[in-house]
Amino acid sequence: MVHRYGPEITGGAENAVRTLAEHLVANAGWEVEVFTTCAGNSRDWDDEYPPGRSIINGVAVERIAARAGRDPTFEELSDRLLPEPSAASREDQERWVDLQGPLCPEVLDAAQASDASVSVFCPYLYYPTVRGVRRFQGRAVMHPAAHDELPIRLPIFRPVFEECAGLGYFTDTERRLVERRFGVAQKPQAVVGLGVDTGVGSPEKFRAVAGLGDRPYLLCVGRVEDLKGTGALARFFAEYKLRRPGPLALALVGPVVHAPPPHPDIVVSGPVDDAAKWGALADCVALVSPSPLESFSLVLIEAWTVERPVVVNAACAVTREHCVRSGGGLWFGSYAVFEAVVDRLLADDGLRARLGTAGAAYAAKHYRWPVVVDRYTAFLSRIAATA
């Protein structure tokens, strides 16, 4: 059960659910059904897919139109509740879940009629999980995709974590966060992670699409959105270019929510196809992940599979831990450190190569699909055996 689903959707939790489902079918021979809404975007949950049943990459997908998307009054209620989440009334918290949407009890009804051995919910935040886990308690596995953010402090989420049958995490950082907040260490759980298959890239295609010519560039892949840190990254990079004139560019690749101010050295390409994306990764000076909130960050692992170094936001525990464990990246928490990191990477070819090689070894050991699928099937089978 997931709030939206499809190969065109680039959200982290949605992509995680889809790729796990597809590899359960392709690599393990399991039967997988997905129950979801017709929503295509995360701003208002407007219907963008037709209702009904279809097969997508071997996975059966049942779409049912939600009763309502995101209510226009949701932001006002959210602004009122989240500064003091623990003080929110039960009634206001219930309204918060419903107004956030997508409001879709029929999706849960359809899922409940399934004879599935185990039912998986992701992420913790939205209506299908909050309302669904309670209905599927004995066989409900939740992938929280949890961040240290204000909504997770709302008391309404405590029973969701307490009543699921098992918890699947994307990183050890996420597991520790959830255990500290909810005391669920005794529950069946696994750090599942995600898998990566190296794509075939065309650096020339990306350079042509982005208009980069033969310039060196830092790369950021994902939603171009202030909450993802791209606004701050653009400001840091603009300051860097004032202090360090030269050919270096910054390429922002992904759906644009908040475009940065125009700058001659910042290229905003929008979404690109897989060949261009993998080409961009293979040819960049380094991948930069400026987001302060990530539950896994698949693009870091993708960059490491092509032996590129990464630079991450020090405020993001997940991506920083990837760098510490792998030895494949550096991090910054201020402009001064950002400047020093970029200077060092540009000046030291050997350092870039060492970081990329270490990251590649880490990705191969932990995040190849056969390894991930073995972990995941063992975990789900354990839940199914006790349901």
FENZI-V72612 format. One record per run of one state. SS is the DSSP state (A for helix, B for strand, O for the rest). FROM is the first residue (numbers start at 1). TO is the last residue. If there is no record, write none. Layout:
SS;FROM;TO
SS;FROM;TO
This chain:
O;1;11
A;12;28
O;29;32
B;33;36
O;37;38
B;39;39
O;40;46
B;47;47
O;48;51
B;52;56
O;57;58
B;59;63
O;64;67
B;68;68
O;69;73
A;74;87
O;88;89
A;90;100
O;101;102
B;103;103
O;104;104
A;105;112
O;113;118
B;119;122
O;123;126
A;127;135
O;136;136
A;137;139
B;140;143
O;144;149
A;150;153
O;154;154
A;155;163
O;164;165
B;166;169
O;170;171
A;172;182
O;183;187
B;188;191
O;192;202
A;203;210
O;211;216
B;217;221
O;222;223
B;224;224
O;225;225
A;226;228
O;229;229
A;230;243
O;244;248
B;249;253
O;254;255
B;256;256
O;257;265
B;266;270
O;271;273
A;274;283
O;284;285
B;286;289
O;290;297
A;298;305
O;306;309
B;310;313
O;314;316
A;317;326
O;327;328
B;329;332
O;333;334
A;335;347
O;348;348
A;349;366
O;367;368
A;369;386
O;387;387
